[in-house]
Every structure is written in structure tokens, then in C-alpha cells.
């Protein structure tokens, strides 16, 4: 089954914006709204009011000098684009293209559309269709969508006076993607992206954009209606908007970062008083008492929690092998986590040391016996120590050779700098981070993607990601056979085999042991959930076995290469990206929570 996931829609939206960019200037020649000349059943639409204003940032982002089109193409009119399913359509006013011959041919030459194998046109290897009516030109990725748009060619709706520089409106795409997710039609990566998008956008939203110098600024929002208990939880856990310090750090190779504000005491109270955790309360209290004794009598809830935060952040950085003199085994980046601990720095370090020491002791119990003839003790799977690097104390975690699947690029460690606890998957990086002046504007969250480093990181991992995509496709193809393998081995709930009954009994026995508090329907529901999880795991195992056979075939490697090529083309199209910065403000009124966000897209210098 062909995927109709988030990635396809994102690619179509990017292509639609690219169409608008490459087709030239917008100066509102006729004052006609281009959206009126598109089908009414599009799932999402984009409208651009003035490309002269957008020419700077979009030209630098794309790497094309759109101002060069003015000399021969003259002033163009408004433009719009939309997506429906896996297809996209663009319409734009271009009155002077006719002077250079047929409008379709002139536009195709201006866009650099390649000639297809059957004589048609292609964009990024995909067939496209062009047609002009009067001074308007339509381009679509399917004949059906093109014909649907041409039915509205005579529409002359005026362009709204308050039309922004850029407008993106959802007309059902988000709801359709929700349905695809619920029906299991999104792969793992698409579900992650969908979750991020749906956390910032709500169905029916209109995102408005403006030009600020060479940057493009977008604003949108998302709102939710909360249950009564959820309202109290959010109100208690929220921290007031304030300038961010954690996100204002110099980190070599920084590719992305995100910082949020939180109320640690309220978060803990929510966990402690959650009815679902009622059976753990006694254990919580016992562990807290032991922890307080370990810290010399400091009170956990009054002395420590109020000083934890209110800021936390994560970051991803590309590791430069030359800078750190290592030979990475994988393209894994450095992942960092930071949290404010000012006033409890010693307690934070002491707590981490306690955790690692206990983990090392458990690791020794699980270690392999000493080889025959060896008299020295067997080393633990890992241990930790403290080093001084570039004048900074860093605690590092060292793995025994062969324990980790990674190379020197995975070397965890932590340190405290300027009242902030930093934990990194690559400890040498911790010696080079440094605080910067905090911005003055107050927010609830802020972050950024740094274009050059993020693109370099993506290129490092492009091969692995292409193989993941090809593997997902193989798993889809072998799913019916895997289901047959499962049926042959375990039967079904109506006709179970002995193996199925044995697995069911083991699950039931384990649940009785782990959750003696469950009774009746609650027990049955939990057992049913565990049974479904077991079945899903077995199906994945059968599918993985069949997929491994398919992956040894030449067709799989050809698919990986094709997907790698597409990834490289996408990354090439983003080479003009300098950074993407965002900030968020949260408001809770009654039982309605609203996140208002701003996204700033900055071209590379």
C-alpha cells in the first residue's frame, strides 16, 4: 500500500512553495485572488501576495536569483498552491510570458523543467502538467487535479485587502493525517513528525507570514480543551514566561536545541498524587527518606525541588572528528541535556555519582565469568571517573571494550557550569560549551535549528536513513507473509496452538505477580493489552526474518540508492538555509489552553 504520510505532504508543500518562488514576481497586476482559481476541495493551500517582498529570503534559501526573471518576464500577478492527497497544483498570473511563445513552453523553460521520457515535463523526476488560460498559468502533478483547477479559470474574486505576504491554511489535511495515524497508515518516522506538527497546529488553522529583512516570519497557534484535572495540573506545573539562559550557550557543532520552562515541584506533586501511581506511594516515601538521609538531611520537597529548574533544554551537535581526534564508527551526533541546579550543584553531582555507583554494582553481578586461566578480576561493563579537561571538571562514563555497539562517538559524561547541569552523550564536548548573554524577551519555550550543522548531520546519516526507509518498505511488503507465519506457529484466539496457550499463561501469571491490585475488568483489560503487545512483537519478529532475506536481494540495494538520491536532492534544495528559530508563549484561560508560536526562517549569509 502506498504511503500517504506526513513526509509526502511536507515534500508537496515544499514543492508548491518552490513553484511560487521560481515563477517570478508578484505585483498584483489584476488584483484577482489566485485561490479562487483552485479547486475547493484542496486539503491545504498556500497564497503569496508579493514575491518582490519575498524575493530576498526565498531567493537566498533556494539559491536562485529570482530578480533575474524581471528583465524578460516583466511584472507577474498573485500566486497560490494547494495539495490534495499526493498531488499538488500551482496557479499564477504571468501576462508577459506569452511574448516569448506559448506560455506553457516559456514557463517550463523558466522553471528549468526537464523533458520527460514521453515528451512531457518533469520536476524532481516527477511528471507535471502545464496549461495557460489568458494570463494565468496552472501547473499540477496530475492531469485530474489540473482539470479540476481549470474549471475555476473564470473566477475573478478580488484579492483581500488584508492578505499577508504569505498565508498557509489547513482545509482538512491535518484531520486526514489524524485518520491515517489512527488507521496505522503512517510509519514510525511519519508518526513522530505528525506528533510534532499536531502539537503546533490545530485543524482549520491559518498560518500568516511576513517578511522581516531577509527573514521570513510565520505565526500560528494551537488550542486544546482540557479536562478538569488536567487544568489543575497544567496551572500548577506551568512556570511564568521569562528570558532563557539555558538555551543561550555556545556549543560547537550545534545543529538543534530547544528549551522550556517548568515547575519541578508541581511536576513531582502530579506524579506523586496521580491515582495510577497509588500503589507506588509507599515505595516512593521509603526511597525519598533514604535519599534525604544520603544527602545529610536535606528535604527533597522543600530544599531540592524548588531549586531544580525552572529551565531545561536539550541539544544535538555534530561531532567533528578532526577537532576531537577520533574515528567515529557511526554518524551518531552528540545529544545533550541541561537543567538549572543553582544552589544544589553539590547535591546534583552527589546524586549522579550514587546512581552510577549502584548501576556499576548491578553491572558486575550480570558480567560474564572470568575466562579460563585468568586470575585478574573481570572488569564491570562500565565505570565512571572524574577528569580535568581545559580547566573544567568532567565526570565521564567509560564502557568496557565490546560492550557498546558504538565507537568513540558515544562517550557519556556530565558537568556543572554556571549553575547548570549538563549531561552529554559525548563528554569531550562538555569542555567546550560556554554560556552566552541571555535574550531579554520572556517566553515559555524557544529553540533553533542551525542550518549548516543540521544539514551536515543529515548528510552524515543519509545512508542509514535511506536504508531505514527501504527497510520499512520491505516490512510492509512482507507483512501478509509474516501474518501467515504467525498463524502457522500460534494459530489464533479462536483456534490457539499449544505455543499460544503457553504464552497466554505466562502473560497471565506475570500480570498476577506484578499487579495483584488489579481485579475484574481492569485485570482483563491489562491482560488483553499485554497479549496484543506480545502478538505485535511476534509479528515484527516474523516480518524482520523475512525482511532480512529480501534485503540480500539486489533490488533492495537499488531501492536504498534511489532513496539516498532523493534525500540528497532534498538536502541540496536546503543548502541556502541559515537557521530556523522558534519561540512559544502559553496561555491558560479556564479550561482552554493556547500555545502561540513564532517561527523565523533565516537564509544563510
VEXDREN-2710 file (C-alpha; in Angstrom, 1 decimal):
% VEXDREN-2710
k/r/px/py/pz
1/UNK/0.0/0.0/0.0
2/UNK/1.4/3.4/-0.9
3/UNK/2.1/5.7/2.0
4/UNK/0.1/8.8/2.3
5/UNK/2.2/10.0/5.3
6/UNK/3.4/13.3/6.6
7/UNK/6.7/13.2/4.6
8/UNK/4.9/13.1/1.3
9/UNK/2.7/16.0/2.2
10/UNK/5.6/18.0/3.5
11/UNK/7.5/17.4/0.3
12/UNK/4.5/18.5/-1.7
13/UNK/4.1/21.7/0.3
14/UNK/7.8/22.4/-0.2
15/UNK/7.5/21.8/-3.9
16/UNK/4.4/24.1/-4.0
17/UNK/6.4/26.9/-2.3
18/UNK/9.2/26.3/-4.7
19/UNK/6.8/26.7/-7.7
20/UNK/5.7/30.1/-6.3
21/UNK/9.3/31.2/-5.9
22/UNK/10.6/30.1/-9.3
23/UNK/7.7/31.5/-11.3
24/UNK/8.7/35.1/-10.8
25/UNK/7.4/38.4/-9.4
26/UNK/4.0/39.1/-7.8
27/UNK/2.8/42.7/-8.1
28/UNK/-1.0/42.1/-8.0
29/UNK/-1.4/43.1/-11.7
30/UNK/-5.1/42.3/-11.9
31/UNK/-5.9/42.2/-8.1
32/UNK/-7.5/38.8/-8.5
33/UNK/-7.3/36.3/-5.7
34/UNK/-5.5/33.2/-7.0
35/UNK/-7.1/30.9/-4.5
36/UNK/-10.4/31.4/-6.4
37/UNK/-8.8/29.7/-9.4
38/UNK/-8.0/26.5/-7.5
39/UNK/-10.3/23.5/-6.6
40/UNK/-12.4/24.0/-3.5
41/UNK/-11.6/20.5/-2.1
42/UNK/-7.9/21.0/-1.6
43/UNK/-6.6/19.8/1.8
44/UNK/-4.2/22.7/2.3
45/UNK/-3.4/25.9/0.4
46/UNK/-0.7/28.5/0.2
47/UNK/-1.1/32.0/-1.0
48/UNK/1.6/34.6/-1.7
49/UNK/0.7/38.2/-2.1
50/UNK/4.0/39.8/-3.2
51/UNK/7.1/38.0/-4.3
52/UNK/9.1/41.2/-4.6
53/UNK/9.0/41.2/-0.8
54/UNK/9.7/37.5/-0.6
55/UNK/12.4/37.5/-3.3
56/UNK/15.2/38.2/-0.9
57/UNK/14.8/35.5/1.7
58/UNK/13.3/32.9/-0.7
59/UNK/15.9/33.6/-3.3
60/UNK/18.7/33.0/-0.8
61/UNK/17.0/29.9/0.6
62/UNK/16.6/28.4/-2.8
63/UNK/19.9/29.5/-4.3
64/UNK/18.1/31.1/-7.3
65/UNK/18.2/34.7/-8.2
66/UNK/14.5/35.3/-8.9
67/UNK/15.2/39.0/-9.6
68/UNK/16.8/37.9/-12.9
69/UNK/13.4/36.9/-14.2
70/UNK/12.1/40.5/-14.1
71/UNK/14.1/41.6/-17.1
72/UNK/12.4/39.3/-19.5
73/UNK/9.2/38.2/-17.7
74/UNK/8.0/41.5/-16.5
75/UNK/5.7/42.0/-13.6
76/UNK/3.7/38.9/-12.7
77/UNK/0.5/38.7/-10.6
78/UNK/-0.6/36.8/-7.5
79/UNK/0.1/33.1/-6.9
80/UNK/-1.4/30.2/-4.9
81/UNK/-0.8/26.5/-4.5
82/UNK/-2.5/23.6/-2.8
83/UNK/-2.3/19.8/-2.1
84/UNK/-4.8/17.1/-2.4
85/UNK/-3.7/13.6/-1.5
86/UNK/-0.3/13.0/-3.0
87/UNK/-0.7/15.7/-5.7
88/UNK/-0.1/19.5/-5.8
89/UNK/-1.3/22.3/-8.0
90/UNK/0.0/25.9/-8.5
91/UNK/-1.6/28.8/-10.3
92/UNK/-0.1/32.2/-11.0
93/UNK/-0.7/35.3/-13.1
94/UNK/2.0/35.9/-15.8
95/UNK/0.8/38.2/-18.5
96/UNK/4.0/38.8/-20.4
97/UNK/5.2/35.2/-20.8
98/UNK/3.1/35.0/-23.9
99/UNK/5.5/37.3/-25.7
100/UNK/8.1/34.5/-25.6
101/UNK/5.9/31.9/-27.4
102/UNK/3.4/29.5/-25.9
103/UNK/3.0/30.3/-22.2
104/UNK/3.5/26.6/-21.2
105/UNK/6.8/26.4/-23.0
106/UNK/8.1/29.7/-21.8
107/UNK/7.2/28.8/-18.2
108/UNK/8.7/25.4/-18.5
109/UNK/11.9/26.9/-19.7
110/UNK/11.9/29.5/-17.0
111/UNK/11.4/26.8/-14.3
112/UNK/14.1/24.5/-15.9
113/UNK/11.6/21.6/-16.1
114/UNK/13.2/18.6/-17.7
115/UNK/11.7/16.9/-20.7
116/UNK/10.2/13.5/-19.7
117/UNK/10.6/10.2/-21.4
118/UNK/7.3/10.6/-23.2
119/UNK/7.9/14.2/-24.1
120/UNK/6.1/15.7/-21.1
121/UNK/7.7/17.7/-18.4
122/UNK/9.3/16.6/-15.1
123/UNK/10.1/18.3/-11.8
124/UNK/12.5/16.4/-9.5
125/UNK/11.8/13.2/-11.5
126/UNK/8.0/13.5/-11.2
127/UNK/5.7/14.2/-14.2
128/UNK/4.0/17.6/-14.2
129/UNK/1.3/19.2/-16.5
130/UNK/1.1/22.8/-17.5
131/UNK/-1.8/24.8/-19.1
132/UNK/-2.5/28.5/-19.6
133/UNK/-5.8/30.4/-19.9
134/UNK/-5.4/34.0/-20.7
135/UNK/-2.7/35.5/-18.4
136/UNK/-3.0/32.6/-15.8
137/UNK/-0.8/29.5/-15.7
138/UNK/-1.6/26.3/-13.9
139/UNK/1.0/23.6/-13.1
140/UNK/-0.1/20.3/-11.4
141/UNK/1.4/16.9/-10.6
142/UNK/-1.7/15.1/-12.0
143/UNK/-3.9/15.6/-15.0
144/UNK/-7.0/15.1/-12.9
145/UNK/-6.0/17.9/-10.4
146/UNK/-5.1/20.2/-13.3
147/UNK/-8.6/19.7/-15.0
148/UNK/-10.3/20.2/-11.6
149/UNK/-8.4/23.6/-11.2
150/UNK/-9.2/24.7/-14.8
151/UNK/-13.0/24.6/-14.0
152/UNK/-12.4/27.7/-11.9
153/UNK/-10.4/29.6/-14.5
154/UNK/-13.0/32.3/-14.9
155/UNK/-13.2/33.1/-11.2
156/UNK/-12.3/36.8/-10.6
157/UNK/-12.6/37.1/-6.8
158/UNK/-10.7/40.2/-5.6
159/UNK/-7.6/39.7/-3.5
160/UNK/-8.4/40.5/0.2
161/UNK/-7.1/43.9/1.3
162/UNK/-5.6/42.4/4.5
163/UNK/-3.9/39.5/2.7
164/UNK/-0.5/38.9/4.4
165/UNK/2.8/38.4/2.5
166/UNK/2.3/34.6/2.9
167/UNK/-0.6/32.6/4.1
168/UNK/-0.9/28.8/4.7
169/UNK/-4.3/27.4/5.5
170/UNK/-5.4/23.9/6.5
171/UNK/-8.6/22.6/4.8
172/UNK/-8.6/19.0/6.0
173/UNK/-5.1/17.8/5.7
174/UNK/-4.5/17.6/9.5
175/UNK/-7.7/15.7/10.0
176/UNK/-6.9/13.3/7.2
177/UNK/-3.4/12.7/8.7
178/UNK/-5.0/12.1/12.1
179/UNK/-7.2/9.4/10.4
180/UNK/-4.1/7.9/8.7
181/UNK/-2.3/7.7/12.0
182/UNK/-5.3/6.1/13.8
183/UNK/-5.6/3.6/10.9
184/UNK/-1.9/2.7/11.2
185/UNK/-1.0/4.1/7.7
186/UNK/1.9/6.2/9.0
187/UNK/5.4/4.7/9.5
188/UNK/7.4/5.4/12.7
189/UNK/9.2/8.5/11.4
190/UNK/5.9/9.9/9.9
191/UNK/4.2/9.4/13.3
192/UNK/7.0/11.3/15.1
193/UNK/6.7/14.2/12.6
194/UNK/2.9/14.1/12.8
195/UNK/3.1/14.4/16.5
196/UNK/5.4/17.4/16.3
197/UNK/3.2/19.1/13.7
198/UNK/-0.1/18.4/15.6
199/UNK/1.5/19.9/18.7
200/UNK/1.8/23.2/17.0
201/UNK/-1.2/23.3/14.6
202/UNK/-4.9/22.6/15.0
203/UNK/-7.3/21.6/12.2
204/UNK/-8.5/24.5/10.2
205/UNK/-5.6/26.8/11.3
206/UNK/-4.3/29.6/9.1
207/UNK/-0.7/30.5/9.5
208/UNK/0.2/34.0/8.5
209/UNK/3.7/35.1/7.4
210/UNK/5.5/38.4/6.9
211/UNK/8.9/39.4/5.6
212/UNK/11.4/41.0/8.1
213/UNK/14.5/42.0/6.3
214/UNK/16.0/38.8/4.8
215/UNK/14.0/36.6/7.2
216/UNK/10.5/35.1/6.8
217/UNK/8.4/35.1/10.0
218/UNK/5.4/32.8/10.5
219/UNK/2.9/32.9/13.3
220/UNK/0.3/30.4/14.3
221/UNK/-1.3/28.8/17.3
222/UNK/-2.8/25.6/18.7
223/UNK/-5.5/25.3/21.3
224/UNK/-6.9/22.5/23.4
225/UNK/-9.9/22.0/25.8
226/UNK/-8.7/20.4/29.0
227/UNK/-10.4/18.1/31.5
228/UNK/-10.9/19.5/35.0
229/UNK/-8.0/17.6/36.5
230/UNK/-5.8/18.4/33.5
231/UNK/-6.5/22.1/34.1
232/UNK/-5.2/22.0/37.6
233/UNK/-2.2/20.0/36.6
234/UNK/-1.2/22.5/33.8
235/UNK/-1.9/25.5/36.0
236/UNK/0.3/24.2/38.8
237/UNK/3.1/22.9/36.6
238/UNK/3.5/25.9/34.4
239/UNK/6.3/28.4/35.1
240/UNK/5.9/32.1/34.2
241/UNK/7.4/33.3/30.9
242/UNK/10.9/34.6/31.4
243/UNK/14.2/35.2/29.4
244/UNK/16.0/31.9/28.7
245/UNK/19.5/31.3/30.0
246/UNK/19.9/27.5/29.3
247/UNK/19.3/27.9/25.5
248/UNK/21.9/30.7/25.3
249/UNK/25.0/28.7/25.2
250/UNK/27.9/28.3/22.7
251/UNK/28.0/24.6/21.7
252/UNK/30.5/23.5/18.9
253/UNK/28.7/21.9/16.0
254/UNK/25.3/22.8/17.4
255/UNK/22.6/21.6/15.0
256/UNK/19.4/22.0/17.1
257/UNK/18.3/23.0/20.5
258/UNK/15.1/23.5/22.5
259/UNK/14.5/24.9/25.9
260/UNK/11.3/25.0/28.1
261/UNK/10.3/26.3/31.5
262/UNK/8.7/24.0/34.1
263/UNK/7.8/23.9/37.7
264/UNK/9.6/20.9/39.2
265/UNK/7.7/20.9/42.5
266/UNK/4.4/20.8/40.7
267/UNK/5.6/18.1/38.3
268/UNK/6.6/15.9/41.2
269/UNK/3.3/16.5/43.1
270/UNK/1.4/15.4/39.9
271/UNK/3.5/12.2/39.7
272/UNK/3.1/11.5/43.5
273/UNK/-0.6/12.1/43.6
274/UNK/-1.6/10.5/40.3
275/UNK/-4.2/7.8/41.1
276/UNK/-2.4/5.5/38.7
277/UNK/0.7/5.6/40.9
278/UNK/-1.2/5.0/44.2
279/UNK/0.3/1.5/44.6
280/UNK/3.8/3.0/44.5
281/UNK/3.3/5.7/47.2
282/UNK/4.8/3.7/50.0
283/UNK/7.9/2.8/47.9
284/UNK/8.2/6.5/46.9
285/UNK/8.2/7.6/50.5
286/UNK/10.7/5.0/51.6
287/UNK/13.1/5.9/48.7
288/UNK/12.7/9.6/49.4
289/UNK/13.6/9.1/53.1
290/UNK/16.7/7.1/52.2
291/UNK/17.7/9.7/49.7
292/UNK/17.3/12.6/52.2
293/UNK/19.4/10.7/54.7
294/UNK/22.0/10.2/51.9
295/UNK/22.1/13.9/51.3
296/UNK/22.7/14.7/55.0
297/UNK/19.1/15.5/56.0
298/UNK/18.2/17.9/53.1
299/UNK/14.5/17.8/52.5
300/UNK/13.7/16.6/49.0
301/UNK/10.4/18.6/48.5
302/UNK/11.4/21.8/50.2
303/UNK/15.2/22.1/49.8
304/UNK/15.9/20.4/46.5
305/UNK/12.9/20.5/44.2
306/UNK/12.3/24.3/44.3
307/UNK/15.9/24.8/43.1
308/UNK/15.6/22.3/40.2
309/UNK/14.8/24.4/37.2
310/UNK/12.8/26.3/36.1
311/UNK/14.6/25.8/32.8
312/UNK/15.6/22.6/31.0
313/UNK/16.9/22.1/27.5
314/UNK/18.1/19.5/25.0
315/UNK/20.5/20.0/22.1
316/UNK/22.0/18.0/19.3
317/UNK/25.5/18.7/18.0
318/UNK/27.6/17.3/15.2
319/UNK/30.9/15.8/16.3
320/UNK/33.9/17.0/14.4
321/UNK/36.3/14.0/14.2
322/UNK/39.3/16.3/13.5
323/UNK/38.6/18.6/16.4
324/UNK/38.4/15.7/18.9
325/UNK/40.9/13.4/17.1
326/UNK/38.6/10.4/17.0
327/UNK/37.5/7.9/14.3
328/UNK/33.7/7.5/14.7
329/UNK/32.2/4.2/13.9
330/UNK/28.7/5.6/13.3
331/UNK/27.2/9.0/12.3
332/UNK/25.6/9.4/15.8
333/UNK/25.6/13.0/16.9
334/UNK/26.2/14.3/20.4
335/UNK/23.0/14.6/22.4
336/UNK/22.9/17.0/25.4
337/UNK/20.5/17.7/28.2
338/UNK/20.7/20.7/30.6
339/UNK/18.8/21.7/33.7
340/UNK/19.2/24.6/36.2
341/UNK/20.6/23.4/39.5
342/UNK/21.8/26.6/41.0
343/UNK/22.1/26.2/44.8
344/UNK/22.0/22.4/44.7
345/UNK/25.1/21.8/42.5
346/UNK/26.8/19.6/45.0
347/UNK/23.6/17.5/45.7
348/UNK/23.1/17.0/41.9
349/UNK/26.7/15.7/41.4
350/UNK/26.4/13.5/44.5
351/UNK/23.1/12.1/43.3
352/UNK/24.5/11.2/39.9
353/UNK/27.6/9.6/41.5
354/UNK/25.3/7.5/43.7
355/UNK/23.2/6.4/40.7
356/UNK/26.2/5.4/38.6
357/UNK/27.9/3.6/41.5
358/UNK/24.8/1.5/42.2
359/UNK/24.5/0.8/38.4
360/UNK/28.1/-0.4/38.3
361/UNK/27.5/-2.8/41.1
362/UNK/24.5/-4.2/39.3
363/UNK/26.5/-4.5/36.2
364/UNK/29.2/-6.6/37.9
365/UNK/26.5/-9.1/39.0
366/UNK/25.5/-9.5/35.4
367/UNK/29.0/-9.7/34.0
368/UNK/30.3/-12.8/32.3
369/UNK/32.5/-15.2/34.4
370/UNK/36.3/-14.8/34.1
371/UNK/37.9/-16.7/31.2
372/UNK/39.7/-20.0/32.0
373/UNK/43.1/-19.4/33.3
374/UNK/42.5/-15.7/34.1
375/UNK/43.4/-14.6/37.6
376/UNK/42.6/-10.9/37.4
377/UNK/39.0/-9.8/38.2
378/UNK/36.6/-9.3/35.3
379/UNK/36.0/-5.6/34.6
380/UNK/32.5/-4.3/35.0
381/UNK/30.6/-3.4/31.8
382/UNK/31.3/0.3/32.6
383/UNK/32.7/2.6/35.3
384/UNK/32.9/6.3/35.8
385/UNK/35.6/8.7/36.9
386/UNK/36.5/12.4/37.0
387/UNK/38.9/14.2/34.8
388/UNK/40.0/17.8/34.4
389/UNK/39.8/19.0/30.8
390/UNK/40.5/22.6/29.7
391/UNK/40.1/23.7/33.3
392/UNK/36.7/22.1/33.8
393/UNK/35.8/19.1/36.0
394/UNK/34.0/16.4/33.9
395/UNK/32.7/13.1/35.1
396/UNK/32.7/10.5/32.3
397/UNK/31.3/7.0/31.9
398/UNK/33.7/4.6/30.3
399/UNK/32.5/1.4/28.7
400/UNK/34.5/-1.8/28.6
401/UNK/35.6/-2.7/25.1
402/UNK/32.9/-4.6/23.2
403/UNK/30.1/-3.6/25.5
404/UNK/28.9/-0.7/23.4
405/UNK/27.9/-1.1/19.7
406/UNK/29.2/2.5/19.1
407/UNK/32.7/3.8/18.7
408/UNK/34.4/6.7/20.5
409/UNK/31.5/9.0/19.4
410/UNK/29.4/7.6/22.3
411/UNK/31.2/8.5/25.5
412/UNK/28.7/9.8/28.1
413/UNK/29.6/12.3/30.7
414/UNK/28.3/15.3/32.8
415/UNK/29.5/18.5/34.4
416/UNK/28.1/21.6/36.1
417/UNK/28.8/25.0/34.6
418/UNK/27.4/28.3/35.8
419/UNK/24.7/26.7/37.9
420/UNK/23.6/24.4/35.0
421/UNK/23.9/20.6/35.0
422/UNK/24.9/19.4/31.5
423/UNK/24.7/15.7/30.5
424/UNK/26.1/14.7/27.2
425/UNK/26.5/11.5/25.2
426/UNK/30.0/12.7/24.2
427/UNK/31.8/14.1/27.2
428/UNK/34.8/15.8/25.4
429/UNK/32.2/18.3/24.1
430/UNK/31.5/19.5/27.7
431/UNK/34.9/21.1/27.9
432/UNK/34.0/23.5/25.1
433/UNK/30.5/24.7/25.9
434/UNK/30.1/28.2/27.3
435/UNK/27.2/30.5/28.4
436/UNK/26.2/33.5/26.3
437/UNK/24.2/36.5/27.2
438/UNK/20.5/35.6/27.6
439/UNK/17.9/37.2/25.4
440/UNK/15.7/39.8/27.1
441/UNK/12.4/38.6/25.7
442/UNK/10.3/36.4/28.0
443/UNK/8.9/33.1/26.6
444/UNK/7.7/29.7/27.7
445/UNK/9.9/27.9/25.2
446/UNK/12.4/28.7/22.5
447/UNK/14.8/26.8/20.2
448/UNK/16.5/26.7/16.9
449/UNK/17.9/24.6/14.1
450/UNK/21.2/25.7/12.7
451/UNK/21.2/25.1/9.0
452/UNK/24.8/24.3/8.1
453/UNK/25.4/21.9/11.0
454/UNK/22.0/20.3/10.7
455/UNK/22.4/19.7/7.0
456/UNK/25.9/18.3/7.6
457/UNK/24.5/16.0/10.3
458/UNK/21.7/14.9/7.9
459/UNK/24.2/14.1/5.2
460/UNK/26.2/12.0/7.7
461/UNK/23.2/9.9/8.4
462/UNK/21.6/10.0/4.9
463/UNK/22.8/6.5/4.1
464/UNK/21.4/5.0/7.3
465/UNK/18.1/6.8/6.9
466/UNK/17.8/5.7/3.3
467/UNK/18.3/2.1/4.4
468/UNK/15.7/2.6/7.1
469/UNK/13.1/3.8/4.6
470/UNK/13.9/0.9/2.2
471/UNK/13.6/-1.5/5.2
472/UNK/10.2/0.0/6.1
473/UNK/9.0/-0.6/2.6
474/UNK/10.2/-4.2/2.7
475/UNK/8.5/-4.8/6.0
476/UNK/5.2/-3.5/4.5
477/UNK/5.6/-6.0/1.6
478/UNK/6.3/-9.0/3.8
479/UNK/3.6/-8.2/6.4
480/UNK/1.0/-10.6/4.9
481/UNK/3.5/-13.4/4.8
482/UNK/4.5/-12.6/8.4
483/UNK/0.9/-12.8/9.5
484/UNK/0.8/-16.3/7.8
485/UNK/3.9/-17.3/9.7
486/UNK/2.3/-16.2/13.0
487/UNK/-0.9/-18.1/12.3
488/UNK/1.1/-21.3/11.5
489/UNK/3.1/-21.0/14.7
490/UNK/0.4/-19.8/17.1
491/UNK/-3.0/-20.2/15.5
492/UNK/-5.5/-17.5/16.6
493/UNK/-7.5/-16.6/19.7
494/UNK/-10.3/-18.9/18.4
495/UNK/-8.0/-21.8/17.4
496/UNK/-4.9/-21.3/19.5
497/UNK/-2.0/-23.7/19.3
498/UNK/-0.1/-25.0/22.4
499/UNK/2.5/-22.3/21.9
500/UNK/-0.1/-19.6/22.0
501/UNK/-1.8/-21.0/25.2
502/UNK/1.7/-21.3/26.8
503/UNK/2.4/-17.6/26.0
504/UNK/-1.0/-16.6/27.3
505/UNK/-0.5/-18.5/30.6
506/UNK/2.9/-16.8/31.0
507/UNK/1.5/-13.4/30.5
508/UNK/-1.4/-14.1/32.9
509/UNK/1.0/-15.4/35.6
510/UNK/3.3/-12.5/35.2
511/UNK/0.4/-10.0/35.5
512/UNK/-0.9/-11.7/38.6
513/UNK/2.6/-11.4/40.2
514/UNK/3.2/-7.8/39.1
515/UNK/-0.2/-6.3/39.7
516/UNK/-2.0/-8.1/42.5
517/UNK/-4.1/-4.9/42.9
518/UNK/-6.0/-5.5/39.6
519/UNK/-9.3/-7.2/39.7
520/UNK/-12.2/-8.0/37.3
521/UNK/-12.4/-5.9/34.1
522/UNK/-9.3/-3.9/34.9
523/UNK/-7.3/-7.1/35.1
524/UNK/-8.9/-8.4/31.8
525/UNK/-8.1/-5.1/30.0
526/UNK/-4.5/-5.1/31.1
527/UNK/-4.1/-8.7/30.1
528/UNK/-5.6/-8.0/26.7
529/UNK/-3.2/-5.1/26.2
530/UNK/-0.2/-7.3/27.1
531/UNK/-1.5/-10.0/24.8
532/UNK/-1.8/-7.6/21.9
533/UNK/1.7/-6.3/22.6
534/UNK/3.1/-9.8/22.6
535/UNK/1.3/-10.6/19.3
536/UNK/2.7/-7.4/17.8
537/UNK/6.2/-8.3/18.9
538/UNK/5.9/-11.8/17.4
539/UNK/4.6/-10.4/14.1
540/UNK/7.5/-7.9/14.0
541/UNK/10.0/-10.8/14.6
542/UNK/8.5/-12.9/11.7
543/UNK/8.5/-9.8/9.5
544/UNK/12.1/-9.0/10.3
545/UNK/13.2/-12.5/9.5
546/UNK/11.5/-12.4/6.1
547/UNK/12.8/-8.8/5.5
548/UNK/16.4/-10.0/6.1
549/UNK/16.0/-12.4/3.2
550/UNK/14.6/-9.6/0.9
551/UNK/17.4/-7.2/1.9
552/UNK/20.0/-9.6/0.5
553/UNK/18.5/-9.1/-3.0
554/UNK/19.9/-6.6/-5.5
555/UNK/16.5/-4.8/-5.7
556/UNK/16.8/-3.7/-2.1
557/UNK/20.2/-2.1/-2.6
558/UNK/18.8/-0.3/-5.7
559/UNK/15.9/1.0/-3.6
560/UNK/18.3/2.2/-0.9
561/UNK/20.4/4.0/-3.6
562/UNK/17.3/5.6/-5.1
563/UNK/16.1/6.8/-1.7
564/UNK/19.5/8.1/-0.9
565/UNK/19.5/10.1/-4.1
566/UNK/16.1/11.7/-3.1
567/UNK/17.4/12.6/0.3
568/UNK/20.5/14.2/-1.2
569/UNK/18.3/16.2/-3.6
570/UNK/16.2/17.5/-0.7
571/UNK/19.3/18.4/1.3
572/UNK/20.7/20.2/-1.8
573/UNK/17.5/22.3/-2.0
574/UNK/18.0/23.4/1.6
575/UNK/21.6/24.5/1.3
576/UNK/20.6/28.2/1.5
577/UNK/19.1/27.7/5.0
578/UNK/20.9/29.7/7.7
579/UNK/18.6/28.9/10.7
580/UNK/15.1/28.2/11.8
581/UNK/14.3/29.8/15.2
582/UNK/11.1/29.5/17.2
583/UNK/9.6/30.8/20.4
584/UNK/6.4/30.0/22.2
585/UNK/4.0/31.6/24.7
586/UNK/1.4/29.6/26.6
587/UNK/-1.9/30.9/27.9
588/UNK/-4.5/29.0/30.1
589/UNK/-7.9/30.6/30.4
590/UNK/-10.5/28.5/32.1
591/UNK/-10.2/25.0/30.6
592/UNK/-8.8/26.3/27.3
593/UNK/-5.0/26.2/26.7
594/UNK/-3.5/28.0/23.8
595/UNK/0.1/27.9/22.5
596/UNK/1.1/30.9/20.3
597/UNK/4.2/30.4/18.4
598/UNK/6.5/32.4/16.1
599/UNK/8.8/30.7/13.5
600/UNK/11.6/32.7/11.9
601/UNK/13.4/31.3/8.8
602/UNK/16.7/33.0/8.2
603/UNK/18.7/32.4/5.0
604/UNK/22.4/31.6/5.1
605/UNK/24.7/34.7/4.9
END
